[in-house]
């Protein structure tokens, strides 16, 4: 069984719970180790301390200037030496999520679709890590 170390960054405790519930459906395929942060700034600090296979992030969190917090987070993590092999998945309700994900070169799931089908996270992880 493949071990995945995941950093989940979302300012909503409700969404953190939803993501954890969805990830539970992956435990037959992956051994999951999940760290959680509730802000992009804390996510960057956590990213400096540990190597992650995957970062799951929301876009709209705290104010970090002229970008979405999730975009800021991913840009900063991608600059870290220990995140060079990390994959990124944005799960957000931001209307321009597809364009943001393309700009960041990462995968995405729109929250409005995901909310009604939590299996999407399982499919995305299989797609990303079973190649």
N, CA, C and O atoms as CSV, one atom per row, in Angstrom:
chain,resi,resn,atom,element,x,y,z
A,1,UNK,N,N,0.853,-1.171,0.000
A,1,UNK,CA,C,0.000,0.000,0.000
A,1,UNK,C,C,0.902,1.239,0.000
A,1,UNK,O,O,1.836,1.346,0.796
A,2,UNK,N,N,0.605,2.160,-0.901
A,2,UNK,CA,C,1.402,3.381,-1.031
A,2,UNK,C,C,1.065,4.343,0.098
A,2,UNK,O,O,-0.104,4.582,0.400
A,3,UNK,N,N,2.104,4.891,0.715
A,3,UNK,CA,C,1.923,5.873,1.775
A,3,UNK,C,C,1.910,7.267,1.156
A,3,UNK,O,O,2.773,7.606,0.346
A,4,UNK,N,N,0.921,8.073,1.547
A,4,UNK,CA,C,0.824,9.462,1.090
A,4,UNK,C,C,0.824,10.393,2.289
A,4,UNK,O,O,0.016,10.247,3.206
A,5,UNK,N,N,1.729,11.341,2.270
A,5,UNK,CA,C,1.750,12.379,3.296
A,5,UNK,C,C,1.096,13.612,2.690
A,5,UNK,O,O,1.551,14.136,1.673
A,6,UNK,N,N,0.020,14.070,3.330
A,6,UNK,CA,C,-0.817,15.138,2.778
A,6,UNK,C,C,-0.846,16.330,3.726
A,6,UNK,O,O,-1.006,16.174,4.936
A,7,UNK,N,N,-0.690,17.511,3.161
A,7,UNK,CA,C,-0.929,18.750,3.890
A,7,UNK,C,C,-2.233,19.329,3.368
A,7,UNK,O,O,-2.361,19.619,2.179
A,8,UNK,N,N,-3.202,19.497,4.265
A,8,UNK,CA,C,-4.502,20.048,3.911
A,8,UNK,C,C,-4.576,21.468,4.477
A,8,UNK,O,O,-4.383,21.672,5.676
A,9,UNK,N,N,-4.858,22.452,3.606
A,9,UNK,CA,C,-4.919,23.844,4.047
A,9,UNK,C,C,-6.280,24.428,3.664
A,9,UNK,O,O,-6.596,24.589,2.485
A,10,UNK,N,N,-7.071,24.740,4.685
A,10,UNK,CA,C,-8.397,25.318,4.472
A,10,UNK,C,C,-8.783,26.049,5.750
A,10,UNK,O,O,-8.550,25.542,6.847
A,11,UNK,N,N,-9.364,27.220,5.624
A,11,UNK,CA,C,-9.751,27.987,6.811
A,11,UNK,C,C,-11.109,27.583,7.357
A,11,UNK,O,O,-11.540,28.124,8.376
A,12,UNK,N,N,-11.786,26.663,6.721
A,12,UNK,CA,C,-13.106,26.208,7.158
A,12,UNK,C,C,-13.002,24.835,7.814
A,12,UNK,O,O,-12.612,23.858,7.174
A,13,UNK,N,N,-13.350,24.770,9.087
A,13,UNK,CA,C,-13.324,23.485,9.783
A,13,UNK,C,C,-14.344,22.515,9.198
A,13,UNK,O,O,-14.135,21.302,9.226
A,14,UNK,N,N,-15.439,23.040,8.670
A,14,UNK,CA,C,-16.444,22.191,8.015
A,14,UNK,C,C,-15.828,21.516,6.798
A,14,UNK,O,O,-15.978,20.307,6.616
A,15,UNK,N,N,-15.134,22.289,5.961
A,15,UNK,CA,C,-14.522,21.705,4.765
A,15,UNK,C,C,-13.386,20.758,5.121
A,15,UNK,O,O,-13.191,19.753,4.436
A,16,UNK,N,N,-12.635,21.051,6.168
A,16,UNK,CA,C,-11.591,20.121,6.612
A,16,UNK,C,C,-12.227,18.782,6.959
A,16,UNK,O,O,-11.704,17.731,6.588
A,17,UNK,N,N,-13.346,18.813,7.663
A,17,UNK,CA,C,-14.068,17.590,8.009
A,17,UNK,C,C,-14.545,16.859,6.744
A,17,UNK,O,O,-14.431,15.637,6.651
A,18,UNK,N,N,-15.077,17.607,5.779
A,18,UNK,CA,C,-15.539,17.008,4.516
A,18,UNK,C,C,-14.379,16.336,3.789
A,18,UNK,O,O,-14.515,15.213,3.305
A,19,UNK,N,N,-13.233,17.024,3.710
A,19,UNK,CA,C,-12.067,16.444,3.026
A,19,UNK,C,C,-11.587,15.176,3.735
A,19,UNK,O,O,-11.265,14.181,3.085
A,20,UNK,N,N,-11.541,15.214,5.057
A,20,UNK,CA,C,-11.108,14.021,5.803
A,20,UNK,C,C,-12.062,12.855,5.566
A,20,UNK,O,O,-11.628,11.712,5.422
A,21,UNK,N,N,-13.361,13.144,5.527
A,21,UNK,CA,C,-14.356,12.099,5.248
A,21,UNK,C,C,-14.113,11.511,3.857
A,21,UNK,O,O,-14.156,10.293,3.682
A,22,UNK,N,N,-13.861,12.362,2.880
A,22,UNK,CA,C,-13.594,11.891,1.514
A,22,UNK,C,C,-12.297,11.093,1.452
A,22,UNK,O,O,-12.220,10.090,0.743
A,23,UNK,N,N,-11.290,11.527,2.182
A,23,UNK,CA,C,-10.009,10.810,2.183
A,23,UNK,C,C,-10.131,9.438,2.840
A,23,UNK,O,O,-9.395,8.514,2.495
A,24,UNK,N,N,-11.048,9.308,3.772
A,24,UNK,CA,C,-11.262,8.017,4.431
A,24,UNK,C,C,-11.608,6.935,3.404
A,24,UNK,O,O,-11.279,5.765,3.597
A,25,UNK,N,N,-12.265,7.325,2.325
A,25,UNK,CA,C,-12.624,6.374,1.266
A,25,UNK,C,C,-11.404,5.907,0.468
A,25,UNK,O,O,-11.519,5.018,-0.376
A,26,UNK,N,N,-10.258,6.493,0.728
A,26,UNK,CA,C,-9.024,6.122,0.017
A,26,UNK,C,C,-8.137,5.189,0.833
A,26,UNK,O,O,-7.094,4.746,0.354
A,27,UNK,N,N,-8.541,4.893,2.045
A,27,UNK,CA,C,-7.684,4.125,2.946
A,27,UNK,C,C,-7.485,2.671,2.526
A,27,UNK,O,O,-6.616,1.984,3.062
A,28,UNK,N,N,-8.283,2.201,1.573
A,28,UNK,CA,C,-8.073,0.848,1.067
A,28,UNK,C,C,-6.952,0.806,0.032
A,28,UNK,O,O,-6.457,-0.269,-0.307
A,29,UNK,N,N,-6.552,1.973,-0.472
A,29,UNK,CA,C,-5.524,2.063,-1.510
A,29,UNK,C,C,-4.261,2.751,-0.992
A,29,UNK,O,O,-3.149,2.392,-1.379
A,30,UNK,N,N,-4.435,3.729,-0.126
A,30,UNK,CA,C,-3.315,4.529,0.372
A,30,UNK,C,C,-3.271,4.502,1.895
A,30,UNK,O,O,-4.303,4.484,2.566
A,31,UNK,N,N,-2.057,4.499,2.419
A,31,UNK,CA,C,-1.857,4.752,3.839
A,31,UNK,C,C,-1.665,6.257,3.962
A,31,UNK,O,O,-0.673,6.800,3.475
A,32,UNK,N,N,-2.601,6.927,4.606
A,32,UNK,CA,C,-2.604,8.382,4.628
A,32,UNK,C,C,-2.091,8.943,5.941
A,32,UNK,O,O,-2.464,8.488,7.022
A,33,UNK,N,N,-1.227,9.943,5.821
A,33,UNK,CA,C,-0.781,10.745,6.953
A,33,UNK,C,C,-1.183,12.171,6.599
A,33,UNK,O,O,-0.722,12.720,5.599
A,34,UNK,N,N,-2.044,12.771,7.421
A,34,UNK,CA,C,-2.626,14.069,7.082
A,34,UNK,C,C,-2.285,15.102,8.143
A,34,UNK,O,O,-2.557,14.905,9.327
A,35,UNK,N,N,-1.690,16.200,7.708
A,35,UNK,CA,C,-1.481,17.372,8.550
A,35,UNK,C,C,-2.453,18.444,8.080
A,35,UNK,O,O,-2.743,18.545,6.888
A,36,UNK,N,N,-2.952,19.241,9.009
A,36,UNK,CA,C,-3.940,20.265,8.686
A,36,UNK,C,C,-3.454,21.626,9.170
A,36,UNK,O,O,-2.949,21.765,10.285
A,37,UNK,N,N,-3.617,22.621,8.311
A,37,UNK,CA,C,-3.383,24.020,8.681
A,37,UNK,C,C,-4.608,24.810,8.242
A,37,UNK,O,O,-5.269,24.447,7.269
A,38,UNK,N,N,-4.913,25.896,8.961
A,38,UNK,CA,C,-6.114,26.670,8.670
A,38,UNK,C,C,-5.818,28.029,8.042
A,38,UNK,O,O,-6.702,28.881,7.958
A,39,UNK,N,N,-4.583,28.231,7.603
A,39,UNK,CA,C,-4.250,29.460,6.879
A,39,UNK,C,C,-3.114,29.173,5.919
A,39,UNK,O,O,-2.324,28.252,6.130
A,40,UNK,N,N,-3.039,29.969,4.863
A,40,UNK,CA,C,-1.973,29.809,3.872
A,40,UNK,C,C,-0.609,30.060,4.506
A,40,UNK,O,O,0.352,29.345,4.220
A,41,UNK,N,N,-0.523,31.067,5.359
A,41,UNK,CA,C,0.759,31.393,6.004
A,41,UNK,C,C,1.239,30.243,6.875
A,41,UNK,O,O,2.422,29.904,6.858
A,42,UNK,N,N,0.333,29.641,7.635
A,42,UNK,CA,C,0.692,28.481,8.446
A,42,UNK,C,C,1.051,27.288,7.554
A,42,UNK,O,O,1.918,26.488,7.904
A,43,UNK,N,N,0.388,27.173,6.411
A,43,UNK,CA,C,0.696,26.105,5.463
A,43,UNK,C,C,2.110,26.205,4.913
A,43,UNK,O,O,2.793,25.194,4.751
A,44,UNK,N,N,2.547,27.420,4.627
A,44,UNK,CA,C,3.922,27.614,4.144
A,44,UNK,C,C,4.914,27.216,5.232
A,44,UNK,O,O,5.905,26.540,4.955
A,45,UNK,N,N,4.649,27.634,6.468
A,45,UNK,CA,C,5.543,27.275,7.577
A,45,UNK,C,C,5.602,25.765,7.761
A,45,UNK,O,O,6.678,25.211,7.986
A,46,UNK,N,N,4.456,25.095,7.668
A,46,UNK,CA,C,4.420,23.634,7.798
A,46,UNK,C,C,5.164,22.983,6.631
A,46,UNK,O,O,5.856,21.981,6.812
A,47,UNK,N,N,5.019,23.553,5.440
A,47,UNK,CA,C,5.709,23.025,4.273
A,47,UNK,C,C,7.219,23.098,4.391
A,47,UNK,O,O,7.928,22.293,3.787
A,48,UNK,N,N,7.714,24.044,5.152
A,48,UNK,CA,C,9.165,24.173,5.381
A,48,UNK,C,C,9.688,23.068,6.289
A,48,UNK,O,O,10.875,22.741,6.262
A,49,UNK,N,N,8.798,22.495,7.093
A,49,UNK,CA,C,9.193,21.537,8.126
A,49,UNK,C,C,9.093,20.080,7.706
A,49,UNK,O,O,9.647,19.204,8.370
A,50,UNK,N,N,8.401,19.817,6.625
A,50,UNK,CA,C,8.129,18.427,6.282
A,50,UNK,C,C,7.999,18.252,4.772
A,50,UNK,O,O,7.696,19.202,4.052
A,51,UNK,N,N,8.230,17.039,4.307
A,51,UNK,CA,C,8.045,16.712,2.895
A,51,UNK,C,C,6.649,16.141,2.701
A,51,UNK,O,O,6.231,15.244,3.434
A,52,UNK,N,N,5.936,16.656,1.723
A,52,UNK,CA,C,4.582,16.186,1.438
A,52,UNK,C,C,4.501,15.639,0.023
A,52,UNK,O,O,5.141,16.147,-0.898
A,53,UNK,N,N,3.699,14.588,-0.130
A,53,UNK,CA,C,3.407,14.068,-1.461
A,53,UNK,C,C,2.344,14.920,-2.131
A,53,UNK,O,O,2.342,15.092,-3.350
A,54,UNK,N,N,1.434,15.455,-1.311
A,54,UNK,CA,C,0.297,16.199,-1.831
A,54,UNK,C,C,-0.075,17.332,-0.889
A,54,UNK,O,O,-0.076,17.169,0.332
A,55,UNK,N,N,-0.392,18.485,-1.475
A,55,UNK,CA,C,-0.982,19.593,-0.737
A,55,UNK,C,C,-2.372,19.823,-1.324
A,55,UNK,O,O,-2.522,20.040,-2.526
A,56,UNK,N,N,-3.382,19.773,-0.462
A,56,UNK,CA,C,-4.754,20.083,-0.848
A,56,UNK,C,C,-5.070,21.445,-0.255
A,56,UNK,O,O,-4.934,21.648,0.951
A,57,UNK,N,N,-5.493,22.380,-1.101
A,57,UNK,CA,C,-5.728,23.733,-0.606
A,57,UNK,C,C,-7.004,24.348,-1.166
A,57,UNK,O,O,-7.408,24.095,-2.301
A,58,UNK,N,N,-7.610,25.156,-0.328
A,58,UNK,CA,C,-8.668,26.059,-0.748
A,58,UNK,C,C,-7.977,27.262,-1.408
A,58,UNK,O,O,-6.759,27.404,-1.296
A,59,UNK,N,N,-8.713,28.099,-2.071
A,59,UNK,CA,C,-8.171,29.329,-2.647
A,59,UNK,C,C,-8.451,30.532,-1.768
A,59,UNK,O,O,-7.565,31.346,-1.505
A,60,UNK,N,N,-9.698,30.636,-1.314
A,60,UNK,CA,C,-10.147,31.835,-0.615
A,60,UNK,C,C,-10.023,31.653,0.899
A,60,UNK,O,O,-10.893,31.073,1.549
A,61,UNK,N,N,-8.910,32.169,1.439
A,61,UNK,CA,C,-8.676,32.121,2.882
A,61,UNK,C,C,-8.344,33.540,3.341
A,61,UNK,O,O,-9.066,34.481,3.012
A,62,UNK,N,N,-7.261,33.701,4.094
A,62,UNK,CA,C,-6.926,35.030,4.607
A,62,UNK,C,C,-6.391,35.952,3.513
A,62,UNK,O,O,-6.022,35.495,2.431
A,63,UNK,N,N,-6.354,37.225,3.799
A,63,UNK,CA,C,-5.851,38.233,2.861
A,63,UNK,C,C,-4.325,38.183,2.836
A,63,UNK,O,O,-3.670,38.345,3.866
A,64,UNK,N,N,-3.773,37.959,1.653
A,64,UNK,CA,C,-2.309,37.937,1.495
A,64,UNK,C,C,-1.863,38.919,0.408
A,64,UNK,O,O,-0.743,38.824,-0.092
A,65,UNK,N,N,-2.719,39.841,0.052
A,65,UNK,CA,C,-2.361,40.819,-0.980
A,65,UNK,C,C,-3.237,40.670,-2.194
A,65,UNK,O,O,-4.454,40.517,-2.086
A,66,UNK,N,N,-2.608,40.716,-3.355
A,66,UNK,CA,C,-3.366,40.768,-4.611
A,66,UNK,C,C,-3.712,39.404,-5.204
A,66,UNK,O,O,-4.261,39.345,-6.304
A,67,UNK,N,N,-3.408,38.305,-4.507
A,67,UNK,CA,C,-3.729,36.968,-4.995
A,67,UNK,C,C,-4.635,36.264,-3.996
A,67,UNK,O,O,-4.756,36.677,-2.842
A,68,UNK,N,N,-5.266,35.198,-4.460
A,68,UNK,CA,C,-5.967,34.321,-3.526
A,68,UNK,C,C,-4.923,33.704,-2.593
A,68,UNK,O,O,-3.784,33.472,-2.999
A,69,UNK,N,N,-5.308,33.444,-1.357
A,69,UNK,CA,C,-4.379,32.873,-0.384
A,69,UNK,C,C,-3.847,31.510,-0.837
A,69,UNK,O,O,-2.672,31.203,-0.633
A,70,UNK,N,N,-4.710,30.697,-1.449
A,70,UNK,CA,C,-4.261,29.387,-1.928
A,70,UNK,C,C,-3.241,29.499,-3.044
A,70,UNK,O,O,-2.304,28.704,-3.121
A,71,UNK,N,N,-3.422,30.474,-3.899
A,71,UNK,CA,C,-2.458,30.717,-4.973
A,71,UNK,C,C,-1.116,31.155,-4.376
A,71,UNK,O,O,-0.056,30.684,-4.787
A,72,UNK,N,N,-1.184,32.056,-3.410
A,72,UNK,CA,C,0.013,32.521,-2.702
A,72,UNK,C,C,0.728,31.340,-2.048
A,72,UNK,O,O,1.947,31.208,-2.152
A,73,UNK,N,N,-0.048,30.476,-1.367
A,73,UNK,CA,C,0.493,29.293,-0.701
A,73,UNK,C,C,1.243,28.398,-1.680
A,73,UNK,O,O,2.398,28.042,-1.447
A,74,UNK,N,N,0.584,28.038,-2.767
A,74,UNK,CA,C,1.190,27.121,-3.736
A,74,UNK,C,C,2.440,27.728,-4.364
A,74,UNK,O,O,3.445,27.036,-4.529
A,75,UNK,N,N,2.391,29.003,-4.713
A,75,UNK,CA,C,3.583,29.667,-5.267
A,75,UNK,C,C,4.750,29.611,-4.287
A,75,UNK,O,O,5.881,29.343,-4.692
A,76,UNK,N,N,4.493,29.858,-3.012
A,76,UNK,CA,C,5.567,29.817,-2.013
A,76,UNK,C,C,6.084,28.401,-1.785
A,76,UNK,O,O,7.293,28.195,-1.678
A,77,UNK,N,N,5.184,27.426,-1.710
A,77,UNK,CA,C,5.625,26.047,-1.493
A,77,UNK,C,C,6.447,25.528,-2.669
A,77,UNK,O,O,7.419,24.799,-2.473
A,78,UNK,N,N,6.068,25.896,-3.874
A,78,UNK,CA,C,6.802,25.425,-5.052
A,78,UNK,C,C,8.237,25.944,-5.088
A,78,UNK,O,O,9.077,25.388,-5.795
A,79,UNK,N,N,8.522,26.995,-4.341
A,79,UNK,CA,C,9.875,27.539,-4.279
A,79,UNK,C,C,10.761,26.795,-3.278
A,79,UNK,O,O,11.982,26.950,-3.296
A,80,UNK,N,N,10.151,25.992,-2.409
A,80,UNK,CA,C,10.909,25.271,-1.394
A,80,UNK,C,C,11.566,24.031,-1.992
A,80,UNK,O,O,10.960,23.314,-2.788
A,81,UNK,N,N,12.798,23.793,-1.600
A,81,UNK,CA,C,13.548,22.636,-2.090
A,81,UNK,C,C,12.825,21.323,-1.787
A,81,UNK,O,O,12.764,20.435,-2.637
A,82,UNK,N,N,12.274,21.201,-0.569
A,82,UNK,CA,C,11.635,19.946,-0.185
A,82,UNK,C,C,10.242,19.758,-0.797
A,82,UNK,O,O,9.607,18.730,-0.563
A,83,UNK,N,N,9.765,20.718,-1.564
A,83,UNK,CA,C,8.451,20.584,-2.221
A,83,UNK,C,C,8.571,20.402,-3.735
A,83,UNK,O,O,7.572,20.495,-4.448
A,84,UNK,N,N,9.751,20.150,-4.220
A,84,UNK,CA,C,9.947,20.029,-5.667
A,84,UNK,C,C,9.197,18.850,-6.272
A,84,UNK,O,O,8.851,18.883,-7.453
A,85,UNK,N,N,8.941,17.809,-5.486
A,85,UNK,CA,C,8.204,16.641,-5.994
A,85,UNK,C,C,6.773,16.578,-5.480
A,85,UNK,O,O,6.070,15.592,-5.704
A,86,UNK,N,N,6.342,17.627,-4.791
A,86,UNK,CA,C,4.998,17.679,-4.229
A,86,UNK,C,C,3.981,17.970,-5.326
A,86,UNK,O,O,4.223,18.786,-6.215
A,87,UNK,N,N,2.844,17.291,-5.249
A,87,UNK,CA,C,1.734,17.569,-6.160
A,87,UNK,C,C,0.724,18.447,-5.420
A,87,UNK,O,O,0.627,18.405,-4.193
A,88,UNK,N,N,-0.019,19.235,-6.181
A,88,UNK,CA,C,-0.948,20.188,-5.599
A,88,UNK,C,C,-2.347,19.981,-6.171
A,88,UNK,O,O,-2.529,19.779,-7.372
A,89,UNK,N,N,-3.328,20.037,-5.272
A,89,UNK,CA,C,-4.728,19.887,-5.653
A,89,UNK,C,C,-5.511,21.020,-5.005
A,89,UNK,O,O,-5.520,21.159,-3.782
A,90,UNK,N,N,-6.164,21.824,-5.827
A,90,UNK,CA,C,-6.988,22.924,-5.340
A,90,UNK,C,C,-8.441,22.462,-5.333
A,90,UNK,O,O,-8.966,21.997,-6.345
A,91,UNK,N,N,-9.082,22.599,-4.171
A,91,UNK,CA,C,-10.514,22.328,-4.057
A,91,UNK,C,C,-11.128,23.642,-3.593
A,91,UNK,O,O,-10.962,24.048,-2.443
A,92,UNK,N,N,-11.837,24.297,-4.500
A,92,UNK,CA,C,-12.281,25.662,-4.203
A,92,UNK,C,C,-13.586,25.992,-4.912
A,92,UNK,O,O,-13.940,25.405,-5.934
A,93,UNK,N,N,-14.272,26.943,-4.332
A,93,UNK,CA,C,-15.478,27.480,-4.953
A,93,UNK,C,C,-15.203,28.730,-5.762
A,93,UNK,O,O,-16.131,29.347,-6.284
A,94,UNK,N,N,-13.939,29.112,-5.872
A,94,UNK,CA,C,-13.585,30.297,-6.656
A,94,UNK,C,C,-14.059,30.106,-8.095
A,94,UNK,O,O,-13.799,29.060,-8.689
A,95,UNK,N,N,-14.751,31.098,-8.667
A,95,UNK,CA,C,-15.306,30.946,-10.014
A,95,UNK,C,C,-14.246,30.678,-11.087
A,95,UNK,O,O,-14.522,29.993,-12.072
A,96,UNK,N,N,-13.056,31.204,-10.903
A,96,UNK,CA,C,-12.006,31.044,-11.918
A,96,UNK,C,C,-11.005,29.948,-11.558
A,96,UNK,O,O,-9.831,30.030,-11.921
A,97,UNK,N,N,-11.470,28.923,-10.843
A,97,UNK,CA,C,-10.577,27.866,-10.374
A,97,UNK,C,C,-9.821,27.164,-11.513
A,97,UNK,O,O,-8.646,26.831,-11.359
A,98,UNK,N,N,-10.475,26.944,-12.631
A,98,UNK,CA,C,-9.816,26.254,-13.741
A,98,UNK,C,C,-8.638,27.081,-14.266
A,98,UNK,O,O,-7.571,26.530,-14.541
A,99,UNK,N,N,-8.819,28.367,-14.403
A,99,UNK,CA,C,-7.747,29.248,-14.886
A,99,UNK,C,C,-6.621,29.346,-13.854
A,99,UNK,O,O,-5.445,29.339,-14.215
A,100,UNK,N,N,-6.980,29.436,-12.577
A,100,UNK,CA,C,-5.960,29.512,-11.524
A,100,UNK,C,C,-5.141,28.229,-11.500
A,100,UNK,O,O,-3.913,28.279,-11.429
A,101,UNK,N,N,-5.811,27.080,-11.560
A,101,UNK,CA,C,-5.107,25.791,-11.549
A,101,UNK,C,C,-4.184,25.668,-12.755
A,101,UNK,O,O,-3.072,25.154,-12.633
A,102,UNK,N,N,-4.630,26.130,-13.906
A,102,UNK,CA,C,-3.784,26.090,-15.107
A,102,UNK,C,C,-2.552,26.968,-14.906
A,102,UNK,O,O,-1.438,26.579,-15.259
A,103,UNK,N,N,-2.760,28.140,-14.343
A,103,UNK,CA,C,-1.648,29.070,-14.092
A,103,UNK,C,C,-0.649,28.478,-13.092
A,103,UNK,O,O,0.558,28.690,-13.209
A,104,UNK,N,N,-1.166,27.736,-12.114
A,104,UNK,CA,C,-0.314,27.125,-11.087
A,104,UNK,C,C,0.219,25.756,-11.500
A,104,UNK,O,O,1.055,25.176,-10.808
A,105,UNK,N,N,-0.261,25.248,-12.617
A,105,UNK,CA,C,0.117,23.918,-13.087
A,105,UNK,C,C,-0.209,22.856,-12.023
A,105,UNK,O,O,0.650,22.070,-11.625
A,106,UNK,N,N,-1.459,22.856,-11.580
A,106,UNK,CA,C,-1.882,21.881,-10.582
A,106,UNK,C,C,-3.282,21.370,-10.919
A,106,UNK,O,O,-3.966,21.907,-11.790
A,107,UNK,N,N,-3.684,20.328,-10.213
A,107,UNK,CA,C,-5.016,19.756,-10.413
A,107,UNK,C,C,-6.040,20.527,-9.600
A,107,UNK,O,O,-5.683,21.275,-8.689
A,108,UNK,N,N,-7.313,20.345,-9.926
A,108,UNK,CA,C,-8.365,21.049,-9.206
A,108,UNK,C,C,-9.665,20.251,-9.212
A,108,UNK,O,O,-9.907,19.405,-10.072
A,109,UNK,N,N,-10.485,20.558,-8.215
A,109,UNK,CA,C,-11.860,20.064,-8.146
A,109,UNK,C,C,-12.718,21.251,-7.703
A,109,UNK,O,O,-12.467,21.821,-6.641
A,110,UNK,N,N,-13.717,21.633,-8.487
A,110,UNK,CA,C,-14.620,22.707,-8.057
A,110,UNK,C,C,-15.481,22.228,-6.876
A,110,UNK,O,O,-16.039,21.132,-6.917
A,111,UNK,N,N,-15.584,23.049,-5.838
A,111,UNK,CA,C,-16.349,22.656,-4.648
A,111,UNK,C,C,-17.812,22.379,-4.957
A,111,UNK,O,O,-18.412,21.497,-4.343
A,112,UNK,N,N,-18.400,23.119,-5.901
A,112,UNK,CA,C,-19.825,22.912,-6.183
A,112,UNK,C,C,-20.103,21.523,-6.752
A,112,UNK,O,O,-21.199,20.995,-6.564
A,113,UNK,N,N,-19.151,20.930,-7.432
A,113,UNK,CA,C,-19.300,19.563,-7.954
A,113,UNK,C,C,-18.893,18.544,-6.887
A,113,UNK,O,O,-19.554,17.523,-6.699
A,114,UNK,N,N,-17.815,18.838,-6.208
A,114,UNK,CA,C,-17.256,17.947,-5.178
A,114,UNK,C,C,-18.223,17.716,-4.030
A,114,UNK,O,O,-18.339,16.596,-3.532
A,115,UNK,N,N,-18.912,18.755,-3.609
A,115,UNK,CA,C,-19.805,18.663,-2.463
A,115,UNK,C,C,-20.850,17.568,-2.632
A,115,UNK,O,O,-21.230,16.919,-1.658
A,116,UNK,N,N,-21.315,17.358,-3.854
A,116,UNK,CA,C,-22.328,16.336,-4.122
A,116,UNK,C,C,-21.752,14.992,-4.527
A,116,UNK,O,O,-22.495,14.035,-4.745
A,117,UNK,N,N,-20.410,14.912,-4.629
A,117,UNK,CA,C,-19.779,13.662,-5.027
A,117,UNK,C,C,-18.372,13.600,-4.431
A,117,UNK,O,O,-17.389,13.886,-5.116
A,118,UNK,N,N,-18.282,13.229,-3.168
A,118,UNK,CA,C,-16.994,13.197,-2.475
A,118,UNK,C,C,-16.041,12.161,-3.059
A,118,UNK,O,O,-14.838,12.215,-2.803
A,119,UNK,N,N,-16.562,11.220,-3.839
A,119,UNK,CA,C,-15.714,10.218,-4.493
A,119,UNK,C,C,-14.746,10.853,-5.491
A,119,UNK,O,O,-13.750,10.240,-5.875
A,120,UNK,N,N,-15.041,12.070,-5.902
A,120,UNK,CA,C,-14.133,12.756,-6.830
A,120,UNK,C,C,-12.716,12.845,-6.271
A,120,UNK,O,O,-11.746,12.754,-7.023
A,121,UNK,N,N,-12.593,13.021,-4.966
A,121,UNK,CA,C,-11.259,13.106,-4.364
A,121,UNK,C,C,-10.533,11.768,-4.485
A,121,UNK,O,O,-9.333,11.737,-4.759
A,122,UNK,N,N,-11.243,10.678,-4.283
A,122,UNK,CA,C,-10.644,9.346,-4.456
A,122,UNK,C,C,-10.161,9.162,-5.892
A,122,UNK,O,O,-9.032,8.726,-6.120
A,123,UNK,N,N,-11.010,9.493,-6.852
A,123,UNK,CA,C,-10.632,9.353,-8.258
A,123,UNK,C,C,-9.423,10.216,-8.597
A,123,UNK,O,O,-8.536,9.789,-9.337
A,124,UNK,N,N,-9.391,11.426,-8.057
A,124,UNK,CA,C,-8.285,12.333,-8.343
A,124,UNK,C,C,-6.979,11.794,-7.766
A,124,UNK,O,O,-5.941,11.859,-8.425
A,125,UNK,N,N,-7.018,11.261,-6.543
A,125,UNK,CA,C,-5.812,10.694,-5.936
A,125,UNK,C,C,-5.324,9.470,-6.713
A,125,UNK,O,O,-4.124,9.300,-6.926
A,126,UNK,N,N,-6.250,8.633,-7.126
A,126,UNK,CA,C,-5.859,7.474,-7.942
A,126,UNK,C,C,-5.211,7.928,-9.250
A,126,UNK,O,O,-4.207,7.366,-9.689
A,127,UNK,N,N,-5.795,8.937,-9.854
A,127,UNK,CA,C,-5.249,9.477,-11.100
A,127,UNK,C,C,-3.851,10.069,-10.884
A,127,UNK,O,O,-2.965,9.888,-11.720
A,128,UNK,N,N,-3.658,10.760,-9.786
A,128,UNK,CA,C,-2.406,11.447,-9.521
A,128,UNK,C,C,-1.283,10.507,-9.068
A,128,UNK,O,O,-0.117,10.754,-9.373
A,129,UNK,N,N,-1.624,9.426,-8.339
A,129,UNK,CA,C,-0.587,8.615,-7.698
A,129,UNK,C,C,-0.550,7.152,-8.105
A,129,UNK,O,O,0.280,6.405,-7.586
A,130,UNK,N,N,-1.407,6.712,-9.007
A,130,UNK,CA,C,-1.383,5.325,-9.463
A,130,UNK,C,C,-0.864,5.202,-10.884
A,130,UNK,O,O,-1.187,4.240,-11.581
A,131,UNK,N,N,-0.078,6.150,-11.312
A,131,UNK,CA,C,0.460,6.131,-12.682
A,131,UNK,C,C,1.608,5.189,-12.823
A,131,UNK,O,O,2.169,5.058,-13.910
